[in-house]
Amino acid sequence: MKFGLDRLLSDPALRAPLAGRRVALLAHPASVTADLTHAVDALAACPEITLTAAFGPQHGMKGDLQDNMMESPDYRDPEHGFPVFSLYGEVRRPRDEWMGEFDILLVDLQDLGCRIYTYVTTLLYVLEAAAKHGKAVWVLDRPNPAGRPVEGLTLKPGYESFVGAGPMPMRHGLTMGELGRWFIDHFGLDVDYRVIEMQGYDPEAGPGFGWPLGRREWVNPSPNAPNLSMARAYAGTVMLEGATLSEGRGTTRPLELFGAPDIDARAVIAEMQRLAPDWLGGCVLRDMWFQPTFHKHVGQLCSGVQIHVEGPWYDHQAFKPWRVQALGFKAIRRLYGDYDLWRDFPYEYAFGRLPIDTINGGPGLREWVDDNEATPGDLDALTLPDERAWEETRRPHLIY
């Protein structure tokens, strides 16, 4: 199979419209060819492509910044000489003067299939800027490693943020190219848009179910996205960024586990299994110990739960990462009634609300966790209609 970048590089007919045009690139460390050449260098080597600018999203073009709300500066590419503008520095949207540096923007970003991953919102912001300034946007498409399944509550009006671009659930099941089509339709954007589609991509095929295992190397799209297991669990474990529990930052398995010094992971797993065993299909939960070297609970021994999704028991259709993590919160609330579970700070620059509500696009998940009378069936009653509605909404925008 070929990703969008590799198809563009291998097919002169696809590149032909770029000849004589000023081209910019939005990319990060995972924007590589099949032989692991970075898109900047591969495109610069094409004689008919004139790169005049580049853009870096959150964590920077170099992917060197570990945590949220760590801003990247603008700089000049040391090899090729063009400016590299930061879309996660002083601004999140392209400045008007930057839009004069190019005619066509190539977007080559590896996503994780989760609404909260900020590359999704960055795509919307560049589409809006392109519509305003009459620029073209081409998405060089890449796989959604979480595949097609849909899960989570739909973002509510008024909860839009840099981790909530629009009314979609947490796990959206689209590629970046497909997301661009939905953004244009939903927000009524008048923009010259094109997807350089993947060749030979089947999101339903195992064993990768979205990621071509054994055919493409995994390169971290952000510092704490080290493997496919993290990508599969992320639509649930990302909620830990709004909780006092560690999500495993500062360990070698970030966002595949959760824990804290003052919980008993075995008891938590047992309570999860008692409350909703049908939510735990397709994965194995294992109690373990970890000691973060940075971030939450740094230097403290934590009792934790690791979510295993790569063994023979993994069932792609049965695995529900958002519900698994929701159940983890619920079990802790049941076992430790007054546990200080929710963090309170301006998560991703969203002021005036709890981070867990920003992350979920509304208060529904938190309210369910904190309501002692609420059952798993109550959360399903809220969520299933949203999930079914999104499956219909996204249908016209599917490419693969």
C-alpha positions as semicolon CSV with decimal commas, in nm:
position;residue;x (nm);y (nm);z (nm)
1;M;0,000;0,000;0,000
2;K;0,098;0,364;-0,037
3;F;0,023;0,663;0,182
4;G;-0,069;0,995;0,023
5;L;0,284;1,135;0,043
6;D;0,433;0,831;-0,131
7;R;0,172;0,844;-0,407
8;L;0,240;1,213;-0,468
9;L;0,614;1,149;-0,492
10;S;0,579;0,848;-0,721
11;D;0,318;0,983;-0,966
12;P;0,419;1,279;-1,185
13;A;0,056;1,330;-1,287
14;L;-0,043;1,395;-0,926
15;R;0,241;1,646;-0,888
16;A;0,173;1,827;-1,215
17;P;-0,067;2,089;-1,069
18;L;0,206;2,194;-0,824
19;A;0,447;2,301;-1,098
20;G;0,502;2,677;-1,097
21;R;0,311;2,716;-0,769
22;R;0,446;2,813;-0,429
23;V;0,397;2,515;-0,196
24;A;0,386;2,501;0,184
25;L;0,387;2,192;0,404
26;L;0,217;2,127;0,738
27;A;0,398;1,833;0,896
28;H;0,549;1,674;1,207
29;P;0,805;1,396;1,278
30;A;0,576;1,117;1,152
31;S;0,544;1,286;0,811
32;V;0,779;1,039;0,646
33;T;0,793;0,830;0,331
34;A;0,795;0,451;0,327
35;D;1,176;0,463;0,352
36;L;1,154;0,710;0,646
37;T;1,264;1,020;0,454
38;H;1,093;1,325;0,604
39;A;0,834;1,493;0,381
40;V;1,028;1,823;0,387
41;D;1,336;1,661;0,234
42;A;1,144;1,434;-0,003
43;L;0,932;1,718;-0,144
44;A;1,226;1,959;-0,163
45;A;1,407;1,702;-0,378
46;C;1,131;1,715;-0,643
47;P;1,239;1,963;-0,912
48;E;0,881;2,062;-0,998
49;I;0,790;2,141;-0,636
50;T;0,893;2,476;-0,489
51;L;0,865;2,471;-0,111
52;T;0,841;2,827;0,020
53;A;0,719;2,770;0,377
54;A;0,633;2,506;0,633
55;F;0,409;2,485;0,939
56;G;0,449;2,285;1,259
57;P;0,151;2,179;1,478
58;Q;0,149;2,105;1,852
59;H;0,480;1,959;1,974
60;G;0,650;2,133;1,682
61;M;0,774;2,022;1,343
62;K;1,054;1,848;1,535
63;G;0,819;1,685;1,788
64;D;1,053;1,773;2,072
65;L;0,812;1,923;2,327
66;Q;0,670;1,666;2,568
67;D;0,363;1,812;2,729
68;N;0,051;2,012;2,650
69;M;0,072;2,391;2,643
70;M;0,446;2,387;2,564
71;E;0,477;2,631;2,274
72;S;0,708;2,606;1,973
73;P;0,883;2,907;1,816
74;D;0,902;3,003;1,449
75;Y;1,238;2,937;1,285
76;R;1,406;2,903;0,947
77;D;1,471;2,556;0,809
78;P;1,848;2,512;0,838
79;E;1,872;2,286;0,533
80;H;1,634;2,449;0,288
81;G;1,613;2,807;0,411
82;F;1,236;2,864;0,410
83;P;1,045;2,984;0,719
84;V;0,878;2,732;0,950
85;F;0,578;2,887;1,124
86;S;0,444;2,753;1,453
87;L;0,074;2,678;1,484
88;Y;0,127;2,605;1,851
89;G;0,316;2,913;1,966
90;E;0,185;3,265;2,006
91;V;-0,107;3,167;1,780
92;R;-0,307;2,856;1,692
93;R;-0,436;2,983;1,360
94;P;-0,217;3,092;1,067
95;R;-0,142;3,465;1,066
96;D;-0,270;3,653;0,763
97;E;0,083;3,744;0,654
98;W;0,189;3,379;0,658
99;M;-0,082;3,294;0,407
100;G;0,095;3,513;0,150
101;E;0,395;3,279;0,148
102;F;0,231;3,003;-0,059
103;D;-0,040;2,907;-0,308
104;I;-0,101;2,544;-0,208
105;L;-0,071;2,393;0,139
106;L;0,010;2,024;0,167
107;V;-0,109;1,872;0,495
108;D;0,077;1,555;0,594
109;L;-0,015;1,477;0,955
110;Q;-0,045;1,135;1,116
111;D;-0,357;1,145;1,333
112;L;-0,464;0,903;1,609
113;G;-0,835;0,894;1,528
114;C;-0,939;1,092;1,835
115;R;-1,121;1,428;1,841
116;I;-0,900;1,565;2,118
117;Y;-0,576;1,514;1,922
118;T;-0,501;1,873;1,828
119;Y;-0,394;1,800;1,470
120;V;-0,765;1,761;1,395
121;T;-0,837;2,119;1,504
122;T;-0,528;2,248;1,327
123;L;-0,665;2,099;1,004
124;L;-0,989;2,293;1,052
125;Y;-0,803;2,617;1,125
126;V;-0,588;2,595;0,811
127;L;-0,896;2,512;0,601
128;E;-1,069;2,821;0,738
129;A;-0,763;3,035;0,669
130;A;-0,733;2,891;0,318
131;A;-1,098;2,973;0,247
132;K;-1,042;3,330;0,366
133;H;-0,730;3,384;0,156
134;G;-0,818;3,183;-0,154
135;K;-0,552;2,915;-0,103
136;A;-0,571;2,547;-0,193
137;V;-0,530;2,267;0,062
138;W;-0,424;1,916;-0,026
139;V;-0,431;1,647;0,244
140;L;-0,174;1,373;0,185
141;D;-0,378;1,105;0,353
142;R;-0,257;0,862;0,617
143;P;-0,427;0,578;0,808
144;N;-0,639;0,623;1,116
145;P;-0,466;0,371;1,346
146;A;-0,776;0,343;1,566
147;G;-0,977;0,231;1,263
148;R;-1,346;0,284;1,187
149;P;-1,525;0,225;1,523
150;V;-1,705;0,524;1,674
151;E;-1,729;0,595;2,045
152;G;-1,809;0,871;2,288
153;L;-2,044;1,160;2,349
154;T;-2,083;1,428;2,081
155;L;-1,926;1,763;2,166
156;K;-2,196;2,005;2,282
157;P;-2,240;2,361;2,147
158;G;-2,036;2,604;2,352
159;Y;-1,768;2,347;2,436
160;E;-1,560;2,407;2,124
161;S;-1,188;2,435;2,197
162;F;-0,850;2,346;2,055
163;V;-0,931;1,986;2,154
164;G;-1,289;2,010;2,030
165;A;-1,317;2,136;1,673
166;G;-1,680;2,048;1,622
167;P;-1,974;1,819;1,706
168;M;-1,811;1,480;1,673
169;P;-1,758;1,202;1,929
170;M;-1,424;1,125;2,090
171;R;-1,340;0,840;1,851
172;H;-1,443;0,962;1,506
173;G;-1,326;0,680;1,278
174;L;-1,210;0,901;0,988
175;T;-0,879;0,968;0,819
176;M;-0,751;1,326;0,801
177;G;-0,856;1,347;0,438
178;E;-1,208;1,239;0,529
179;L;-1,219;1,478;0,825
180;G;-1,135;1,764;0,590
181;R;-1,435;1,672;0,376
182;W;-1,661;1,675;0,683
183;F;-1,522;2,008;0,805
184;I;-1,585;2,171;0,468
185;D;-1,941;2,039;0,458
186;H;-2,028;2,108;0,821
187;F;-1,883;2,458;0,840
188;G;-1,980;2,555;0,483
189;L;-1,624;2,638;0,376
190;D;-1,553;2,751;0,021
191;V;-1,204;2,615;-0,030
192;D;-1,010;2,443;-0,306
193;Y;-0,962;2,106;-0,137
194;R;-0,810;1,783;-0,256
195;V;-0,722;1,451;-0,091
196;I;-0,428;1,254;-0,224
197;E;-0,578;0,922;-0,130
198;M;-0,397;0,617;-0,001
199;Q;-0,363;0,319;-0,230
200;G;-0,446;-0,028;-0,104
201;Y;-0,579;0,089;0,233
202;D;-0,842;-0,124;0,408
203;P;-0,934;0,002;0,759
204;E;-1,127;-0,316;0,835
205;A;-0,840;-0,556;0,764
206;G;-0,656;-0,732;1,045
207;P;-0,428;-0,756;1,221
208;G;-0,384;-0,377;1,216
209;F;-0,749;-0,269;1,168
210;G;-0,647;0,078;1,057
211;W;-0,269;0,057;1,075
212;P;-0,073;-0,151;0,819
213;L;0,114;-0,371;1,067
214;G;0,429;-0,520;0,920
215;R;0,414;-0,289;0,618
216;R;0,490;0,053;0,766
217;E;0,716;0,163;1,047
218;W;0,552;0,347;1,338
219;V;0,698;0,694;1,396
220;N;0,574;0,889;1,696
221;P;0,335;1,163;1,576
222;S;0,379;1,320;1,921
223;P;0,626;1,237;2,200
224;N;0,383;1,026;2,405
225;A;0,241;0,830;2,110
226;P;0,501;0,554;2,093
227;N;0,309;0,263;1,943
228;L;-0,015;0,121;1,808
229;S;-0,132;0,011;2,153
230;M;-0,132;0,373;2,269
231;A;-0,326;0,479;1,960
232;R;-0,591;0,213;2,025
233;A;-0,632;0,309;2,391
234;Y;-0,601;0,686;2,347
235;A;-0,969;0,772;2,296
236;G;-1,017;0,660;2,657
237;T;-0,686;0,724;2,829
238;V;-0,666;1,082;2,705
239;M;-0,937;1,160;2,961
240;L;-0,674;1,102;3,229
241;E;-0,526;1,438;3,131
242;G;-0,827;1,585;3,310
243;A;-0,784;1,362;3,615
244;T;-0,540;1,347;3,905
245;L;-0,453;0,988;3,814
246;S;-0,134;0,938;3,615
247;E;-0,174;0,843;3,250
248;G;0,175;0,698;3,248
249;R;0,363;1,005;3,129
250;G;0,714;0,963;3,255
251;T;0,702;0,588;3,185
252;T;0,772;0,385;2,872
253;R;0,400;0,309;2,820
254;P;0,226;0,648;2,831
255;L;-0,149;0,658;2,776
256;E;-0,183;0,280;2,796
257;L;-0,229;0,275;3,173
258;F;-0,363;0,465;3,470
259;G;-0,287;0,470;3,838
260;A;-0,187;0,659;4,150
261;P;-0,003;0,597;4,479
262;D;-0,328;0,585;4,678
263;I;-0,539;0,331;4,487
264;D;-0,543;-0,050;4,479
265;A;-0,538;-0,147;4,112
266;R;-0,654;-0,503;4,176
267;A;-0,959;-0,371;4,360
268;V;-1,025;-0,121;4,081
269;I;-1,016;-0,393;3,814
270;A;-1,246;-0,616;4,019
271;E;-1,494;-0,330;4,058
272;M;-1,480;-0,255;3,686
273;Q;-1,555;-0,618;3,610
274;R;-1,842;-0,619;3,858
275;L;-1,999;-0,299;3,724
276;A;-1,989;-0,360;3,348
277;P;-1,812;-0,674;3,226
278;D;-1,959;-0,620;2,879
279;W;-1,761;-0,295;2,847
280;L;-1,431;-0,476;2,890
281;G;-1,435;-0,690;2,577
282;G;-1,144;-0,707;2,336
283;C;-0,872;-0,620;2,588
284;V;-0,706;-0,748;2,904
285;L;-0,661;-0,535;3,216
286;R;-0,352;-0,611;3,423
287;D;-0,263;-0,467;3,761
288;M;0,097;-0,340;3,772
289;W;0,331;-0,090;3,937
290;F;0,506;0,213;3,792
291;Q;0,703;0,516;3,906
292;P;0,680;0,821;3,678
293;T;1,009;0,999;3,608
294;F;0,821;1,321;3,533
295;H;0,467;1,464;3,534
296;K;0,195;1,354;3,778
297;H;0,313;1,158;4,086
298;V;0,675;1,194;3,976
299;G;0,906;0,968;4,176
300;Q;0,619;0,797;4,359
301;L;0,535;0,429;4,334
302;C;0,191;0,399;4,175
303;S;-0,050;0,109;4,168
304;G;-0,177;0,094;3,812
305;V;-0,397;-0,069;3,552
306;Q;-0,248;-0,141;3,210
307;I;-0,483;-0,184;2,914
308;H;-0,344;-0,456;2,685
309;V;-0,466;-0,446;2,323
310;E;-0,207;-0,626;2,114
311;G;-0,230;-0,993;2,213
312;P;-0,440;-1,271;2,061
313;W;-0,735;-1,160;2,277
314;Y;-0,757;-0,821;2,108
315;D;-1,095;-0,776;1,939
316;H;-1,108;-0,457;1,736
317;Q;-1,486;-0,432;1,720
318;A;-1,540;-0,525;2,085
319;F;-1,277;-0,296;2,236
320;K;-1,429;0,026;2,373
321;P;-1,147;0,246;2,508
322;W;-1,369;0,539;2,608
323;R;-1,599;0,314;2,810
324;V;-1,306;0,124;2,964
325;Q;-1,158;0,446;3,100
326;A;-1,498;0,580;3,204
327;L;-1,547;0,257;3,398
328;G;-1,207;0,300;3,562
329;F;-1,316;0,642;3,689
330;K;-1,648;0,499;3,806
331;A;-1,480;0,214;3,993
332;I;-1,250;0,456;4,175
333;R;-1,545;0,677;4,266
334;R;-1,731;0,373;4,403
335;L;-1,431;0,246;4,600
336;Y;-1,307;0,582;4,725
337;G;-1,612;0,805;4,746
338;D;-1,439;1,136;4,818
339;Y;-1,137;1,074;4,593
340;D;-0,999;1,401;4,447
341;L;-1,041;1,280;4,091
342;W;-1,075;1,588;3,868
343;R;-0,798;1,838;3,795
344;D;-0,880;2,209;3,775
345;F;-0,666;2,425;3,546
346;P;-0,709;2,592;3,201
347;Y;-0,658;2,280;2,990
348;E;-0,549;2,371;2,636
349;Y;-0,629;2,737;2,708
350;A;-0,997;2,665;2,780
351;F;-1,075;2,881;3,081
352;G;-1,372;2,857;3,316
353;R;-1,445;2,485;3,303
354;L;-1,295;2,163;3,434
355;P;-1,047;1,994;3,198
356;I;-1,248;1,669;3,201
357;D;-1,545;1,862;3,057
358;T;-1,327;2,031;2,794
359;I;-1,189;1,692;2,696
360;N;-1,534;1,533;2,664
361;G;-1,700;1,832;2,502
362;G;-1,952;1,861;2,784
363;P;-2,016;1,759;3,146
364;G;-2,198;1,433;3,075
365;L;-1,914;1,191;3,145
366;R;-1,808;1,363;3,469
367;E;-2,166;1,388;3,594
368;W;-2,217;1,018;3,528
369;V;-1,899;0,924;3,717
370;D;-1,989;1,142;4,016
371;D;-2,352;1,027;4,040
372;N;-2,353;0,732;4,278
373;E;-2,690;0,618;4,145
374;A;-2,591;0,626;3,776
375;T;-2,537;0,289;3,610
376;P;-2,343;0,185;3,299
377;G;-2,677;0,159;3,124
378;D;-2,740;0,527;3,195
379;L;-2,418;0,625;3,017
380;D;-2,504;0,400;2,724
381;A;-2,844;0,568;2,703
382;L;-2,669;0,903;2,657
383;T;-2,394;0,782;2,427
384;L;-2,542;0,525;2,189
385;P;-2,770;0,778;2,011
386;D;-2,472;1,010;1,959
387;E;-2,262;0,727;1,818
388;R;-2,535;0,612;1,580
389;A;-2,596;0,968;1,460
390;W;-2,227;1,024;1,389
391;E;-2,202;0,702;1,188
392;E;-2,473;0,841;0,960
393;T;-2,325;1,192;0,953
394;R;-1,981;1,074;0,848
395;R;-2,104;0,824;0,585
396;P;-2,100;1,063;0,283
397;H;-1,743;1,165;0,361
398;L;-1,586;0,818;0,369
399;I;-1,326;0,753;0,100
400;Y;-1,210;0,401;0,185
